[in-house]
Structures are given as C-alpha cells and as structure tokens.
Amino acid sequence: MHNDITTTLAGATIQHGKKSNRIYLMKPGSTDLQQLLPDMEELAAEHGYTKIVAKVPDSSQESFLQHGYTEEASIPGFYRGVGKALFLCKYLTPERRNVPDIKTIEEVLELCANAAAQAPEEPRLVPEGINLRTCTQKDAETMSAIYREVFPSYPFPIDDPGYLKETMQSHIDYFGAGTDSNLIALASSEMDLDNLNVEMTDFATLPAARGKGLARHLLGMMEAAMKKRGMRVAYTIARAISTGMNLTFAKAGYTLSGTLWNNTGISGGIESMNVWHKPL
C-alpha cells in the first residue's frame, strides 16, 4: 500500500495524498484559520486534489462556511463529552460530487434504519473455539498480513508492522478474535486522549471467517475497554456500501449522523463513508 501522508500545515494536523485525492484536516489545534484555509486550498491546487474535509469544533464553522464548505456529518460530545465536532467539506471539482453508487448506499441506510428502529441487538454467543483478546506487539506481523489480505488499499499504513507497534505504544488499542494460535478478525480503538473520544475502526475479518458476527463481538469488547479508559463518546467512519459494517453499528445502538461523499481511498477506490456515534 502507498498511503497518504500525515503532516502539519500552519500548525494544524492534516493528512493528504493521491490515494484519497483530498486533504483531511484532522486536528486544527490552535491554528489561525485565516491562514490555514487559504494554505489548504493552495496545497490542494498544487497537487490537484479534488476535496478538502475538515473535522473541527462547531465553534469554528463560520470561517469554513464562509469559504464554501458544507456540513456532511457531526459527532456530539466529541470534546470531553460536551462540544460537537463537525465534518465540513469543500469539493474542488464537480466530478468529485458525483456518487455513482448512491442507490447501493441508500439501500444500506434503509436496512440500517429498520435495524435501528428495533431495540439494540445483543450479539450471539462467541463461536466455540474462538477467543477475543487485546493484541500485543508480538501480533504485529500477523495483523499486518490480515490487513494486507482484506484491504487492497487503506488510508493509514495498517499493513506495516512498525506502524502497528508504534501506535500500540501511543494511542491505539488493537483487538483480535481467533483461536489460540491464529487471529482471524481484527479491530482497533483509536483514542483521542486529550478530548476523550475514540474511533472504532480498522475492522477486518478474513474471508473464510465471515458470517460469525466477529465484528459485533469485537465492538462490544472495545466499548467495555474504552469505558474503563474514560472515553466519553465512540464513533466510526464506515464504508457506506458495506451492509455488514453499517448494520453492526446500527444494531449496537449507534446513531447515524451523515455521509462523507466520495471521501476515502480504501479497497482500491475512493468511497463514501457513513459517520456513526454513541455515548459511552
């Protein structure tokens, strides 16, 4: 995988690259938006990117709206359980707005709405012979191989054992399902330790192990672990065409708050992503 790069611009943390053909403002920090906004547009023009997406506090929205951004999703309680984060987007070409798989996405959302209208579903029992556990540095090689098999491309270098080990030491807890000797499914909890929110992400199940509800089992384990860690809200940014992944969150009591259209380079193309959230 050749991944987009994470760097700083005008004091803010951004990710950019041709894989997603966009700039993603991940953390504005205390940057001067009057400097950052034109700097991002200049960087986009330099590389020919076709979208800018910004995850920012709702208190910052006016500056972005004045620069032609629109809101696509939000996460309440993102900042230590109180303030709301907004996903504000700007499209730099008309083509980037065109969503060819809109019918599939609408069908997935309809299934999720029906599931969400029912009481949150308790997961089935963990299949016999399968254990759930927290992954360790010793698992990094196996984990990277699973991610390489499941995702032809991905926005972060989860196929690199070094990246997995490094992030384990800083802010990401990885969880796995499998037998005593083999992992067959993975997921991660990426914590924002300053703002006490956590992204439930990097779900991957080997093809032969699908249909066992392992993602739902892992999600339940992750939620319990993150509550103990003091996280206030959990969220995910899920592939909008993935019926299974969206249903996993709908059935677990998460709320859908929007779709990031043509947003993320994953599995060999640029896909739309649904944002789900839940207080812990």
Secondary structure as GFF3:
##gff-version 3
##sequence-region A 1 280
A	DSSP	beta_strand	5	9	.	.	.	ID=ss1
A	DSSP	beta_strand	12	17	.	.	.	ID=ss2
A	DSSP	beta_strand	22	27	.	.	.	ID=ss3
A	DSSP	alpha_helix	33	47	.	.	.	ID=ss4
A	DSSP	beta_strand	51	57	.	.	.	ID=ss5
A	DSSP	three_ten_helix	58	60	.	.	.	ID=ss6
A	DSSP	alpha_helix	61	66	.	.	.	ID=ss7
A	DSSP	beta_strand	70	79	.	.	.	ID=ss8
A	DSSP	beta_strand	83	91	.	.	.	ID=ss9
A	DSSP	three_ten_helix	95	97	.	.	.	ID=ss10
A	DSSP	alpha_helix	102	116	.	.	.	ID=ss11
A	DSSP	beta_strand	131	134	.	.	.	ID=ss12
A	DSSP	three_ten_helix	137	139	.	.	.	ID=ss13
A	DSSP	alpha_helix	140	150	.	.	.	ID=ss14
A	DSSP	alpha_helix	161	170	.	.	.	ID=ss15
A	DSSP	beta_strand	172	178	.	.	.	ID=ss16
A	DSSP	beta_strand	183	192	.	.	.	ID=ss17
A	DSSP	beta_strand	197	205	.	.	.	ID=ss18
A	DSSP	three_ten_helix	207	209	.	.	.	ID=ss19
A	DSSP	alpha_helix	214	228	.	.	.	ID=ss20
A	DSSP	beta_strand	233	239	.	.	.	ID=ss21
A	DSSP	alpha_helix	243	251	.	.	.	ID=ss22
A	DSSP	beta_strand	255	266	.	.	.	ID=ss23
A	DSSP	beta_strand	269	279	.	.	.	ID=ss24
###
